[in-house]
Amino acid sequence: MKLIFFDEAKNDDGYPHYHIGGVGIDEEHLAEVEARINEVVEEAFGNSRLESGNELHAAEIYHRKKNFKDWSDFEQRIALIEKLMQILSMPELELIDVQVNVDKLWQNQVPDEVAFMFFCERANDLCKAQRCLGMLIGDRESDRVAERYAGSLSGYRAGGTDFAFGRDIQNLVDSVHFTHSHLSRFLQIADIYTWLLQFRNRNRGSDNFRHQAIFDIWARDAITIYPSKYKEWPK
């Protein structure tokens, strides 16, 4: 069984792109990956208990918000992001990158629905290629959103995905499961990955030194954050 944790970076008026980033981990690697994340949390906060006070969110680390408001040293915050990027580079993690270019959608298309459909396709492809089953786990935003995504996956499993070249979804099982991100280190690492996806696209070509600090890490040989499955639509 492969567990696939996912998070979203929503579009806004100044950034017309919707991202879903997924992190797939086979069940036999869960303990190892969780231990690596907990080591980073322990070093940063002095304990690794699952609680909101030591939750990892990339935007909050980078912009010095909430749990990191007292982290005035930018280099310290960048060093923490680098450690998390090292975890994302572990071969035990398989990454899924979905980007929807909102300005190019048809009038009746909803960005999050289109992105989730493509995400289900790519997650299913990942599991199908490895002849395994997969389960999707997301950050609980609200009961309404959870029910909508669960309903969408159920429809895809019953009748395939939308569009002319829709796909059968046979390797994803059960429903979409949701929990709060402060209760899952895996959802937190999915948050880091998704934030990095939008950060790279949003700041591509920037010479701002704070942006370059992230790009410099990305360029290192030890950082191999490449998606196993990818979709950008419409081009």
Secondary structure, 3 states (H helix, E strand, C coil): CEEEEEEEECCECCECEEEEEEEEEEHHHHHHHHHHHHHHHHHHHCCCCCCHHHCCCHHHHHHCCHHHCCCCCHHHHHHHHHHHHHHHCCCCCEEEEEEEEHHHCCCCCCHHHHHHHHHHHHHHHHHHHCCCCEEEEEECCCHHHHHHHHHHHHHHHHHCCCCCCCCCCCCEEEEEEEECHHHCHHHHHHHHHHHHHHHHHHCCCCCCHHHHHHHHHHCCCCCCCCCCEEEEECC
